[in-house]
Amino acid sequence: MIEPTSEDFPLIFRNDDGTRSKQAEEARKSPDGQHFLMSYELLKRDATELFAYIEPATQNLQAFSHRIYELFLRTSTEVEANFKHLFERNGKTFSKPDRGDIKEYRRAEATALLSQYEVRLNGWAIPLMEPFQSFSRENTGNCSPAWYRDYNKVKHNRWKNFPLANLGNAIESLAGLFVVLTVQYGKSIDNSMRYSNGSYKVVHGLFSISRFPNWKAFPIPRREHSGETP
């Protein structure tokens, strides 16, 4: 198993480190940052259009269709693309060149504390989500999130596993993408400002972070990764 406690990712956002927060804000303005954030915007637009036909309510989360399948696969591959970019920006390599997988992505947990992020879908009453809870260092079993396992199953055998391309998985994969973008580009990536009654107010986007990690309880790791799988 690849442990999540082996190394520091110096360009990951943490609210307990002013330098990292500033780096994240600068990265957001870069061509790469704009590319990944625009991709997220397109996925959000498609999700919002889908919600006009299927209400994102608890009783509808098992609904599946070709449109949901498309959104689910696109979002999950975007999560993978972001992880690979995150590793590249931080000067990290995979055990097998260009073949990162979810176990490798977990290496970022010690710095990013991905497992501690809790996400809210704004405007709809569905349960709060922890898309990377399985990355927790307390987890000694399968570290792959359930939605990510379902993505791989339906990607490799849609005929057999089509019901896994459901609304709940699509939403949670979007929440996962939102978290991976946050750890690269900082807080408030999905917010905007609106002028009302003489002042500017924050308007939340499709998602918001309902709980940030307890950064103080988990200091930034200082040991470098050996490149070997324990």
Summary of the structure (lengths in Angstrom):
residues: 230
radius of gyration: 17.6
end to end distance: 6.1
largest distance: 58.3
contacts: 682
relative contact order: 0.22
helix: 51%
strand: 10%
